[in-house]
Amino acid sequence: MPLPIELADVEHAAARLAGVAHRTPVVTSRTLDERAGANLYLKADGLQRIGAFKFRGAYNTVAQLGEAERAGGVVASSSGNHAQALALAAALCGTRATIFMPSDAPASKRAATEGYGATVVEYDRYRDDRDVLTRAHAREHGMTEVHPYDEPRVMAGAGTVGLELVQDVPDLDVVAVPLGGGGLLSGCAVAVKGLSPATRVVGVEPEASPDYVQSLAAGERVQVEIAPSICDGQLLPTPGERPWQVISSLVDEVVTVSDDEVRDAMRLLFERCKVIAEPSGASARAAVLAGRVSGNRIGVVLSGANVSAERFAEILGCT
């Protein structure tokens, strides 16, 4: 069975994003290299528009909508980064956006989403099925659903992170990528394996939501109970259908990290690299710091930086 996306889709997305999205830098640090015993290359996508990689997939999707679809508007569910990304992409493409957002999402992310012009509707992350809510709203109001990860155009756009990384830093032994629903990891896996087949790809998810770890062990998608975690952008009960097809075929391994390990990674990135990372954005770095990702030349995706100063200080115990 063919995979939902291929390298050409990621390359076309890169062309579509040229001049709209930022080509984010790769950051290095001698101190981090010494701590890891390896050469680390940090893809700082917190410097992307809206502060996270999500803009890539959202814009790649909305830019391909037809006139009638744009007239109806777009709708999605998101804990924050896809919400902001879709809101901005919709504004840039001349359409409107409605976002279903969990009630415990960071206030700064909701404010930013509304600031881009989107309408926000709250739901309960632990009791409501966000996909059911979103699809019902799309049908009722004639809107196009732009799923935050289970959508090939979103996956291809997200994959431009991995595309840029392997173009800028050839001959990587491994690339570590944060994993939530799987849009970023699946896109990056297609790009990395397409350009550098020998490079290993490792996904990193929080211990509080090990849906991919358990699904890979079972050989099929399973549902897990979600526990509270600071990694709000990665808390999902089951893998996305299309990302699962890619990840189960191309990704070499998925590992988990604890909240404390993520805190350590955030602190080290701030103190040694002067790079801000939100918890989900720092998870891949946390896995390297904890020794769960190994190699001589390691690419690490820092997927987002959307955390308020107050929340950042609270997470690191500075309040």
Order of alpha helices (4+ residues) and beta strands (2+ residues): alpha-beta-alpha-beta-alpha-alpha-beta-alpha-beta-alpha-beta-alpha-beta-alpha-alpha-beta-alpha-beta-alpha-alpha-beta-alpha-alpha-beta-alpha
